[in-house]
């Protein structure tokens, strides 16, 4: 199957590209949106490219690159009563929430701000710039990936 590309959002105060660089690899846990979960569970594959996006910060934008490095598996936080992501309706035999592991690839020297992304005609149809698109995990087309890579110099 062909390589796919994704944009994954994180608030830098919670988990930033710097945190991923230090950790090298992390479980992308805590996703509690069914569409985002379905992308991870049903479509993501090892080797897929990831745009690491900083959200809810003074300059939201793409901060770096990562790659998917595991198949989807049940998010353990859904079973942990101490976790803010605990889901009392989810059982180990019938998990609701899944995650993938991602691996650090590269931190950008400068974040590519959302406003710059919006101004690029090649990215006019990107889910990120569409009204109402707030998913923390979004597909990115190969053409959009290529346009973003070109913006990094």
KEDO-299421 format. One record per residue (C-alpha): residue in one letter; x, y, z. Coordinates in steps of 0.05 Angstrom, whole numbers, plus 5000, padded with zeros to 4 digits. Example, Ala and Ser with C-alpha at 12.3 -4.5 7.8 and 13.67 -1.06 7.14 Angstrom:
<recs>
A524649105156
S527349795143
</recs>
This chain:
<recs>
X500050005000
X502550704984
X505551155037
X500651645067
X501652315101
X498452615162
X498153245204
X498053135279
X496653715326
X499253815395
X499354405442
X506754565454
X505354675528
X502953955532
X507653605482
X511953985433
X516653795376
X522353905426
X519153385472
X518652905414
X525953035396
X528052865467
X523552255471
X525352015400
X518851605398
X512151695433
X505251395436
X500151895407
X495251785463
X489052155487
X485552235420
X478052235436
X474952395369
X472151815329
X474252075261
X481452205285
X481451525319
X479051195254
X484751515215
X489751225265
X486450545272
X484450415200
X489150805154
X495750975187
X501550505171
X508750445193
X512950925152
X507451435139
X509752165143
X507352635197
X507153395199
X507853575272
X503454185284
X503454645345
X496454885361
X493355345413
X499555765419
X501656475398
X504156235329
X500555595309
X503955215253
X508154635229
X514054545276
X517253915247
X516753225217
X515552545246
X513751855221
X508851325242
X512850755272
X507650255296
X501049955277
X495050205315
X493749895384
X489050045441
X490550685479
X492050465550
X489851135580
X482550945566
X483050395620
X486950805672
X482051125722
X487451625742
X488151875670
X484452475644
X483152035582
X479751485622
X473451215589
X468950805634
X465250525574
X471550235544
X473849535564
X480249165548
X476148655510
X472649195470
X477149815467
X474250455438
X480650855430
X486950695391
X493651025380
X499950965340
X507151105359
X510751665323
X518151775316
X521852435311
X524852595243
X526453335241
X525053985277
X524254595232
X528755185244
X522555625242
X515355415250
X511355485186
X505655925212
X498455765196
X497656445162
X503356275114
X500255595100
X493555925085
X496956405037
X499955854995
X495455704934
X498054984931
X495054875001
X488255194988
X484654524994
X488654265054
X484054035110
X487954465160
X485755115125
X478454915116
X473155235161
X470954775216
X476754295210
X479254225281
X481353495281
X487753335317
X489452805265
X488352975191
X490252675125
X495053055080
X495452925005
X502152764973
X501753434936
X500553815001
X506353445034
X510853624976
X508654364981
X510154375056
X516954055045
X518454584992
X516755125042
X522154875090
X527555045040
</recs>
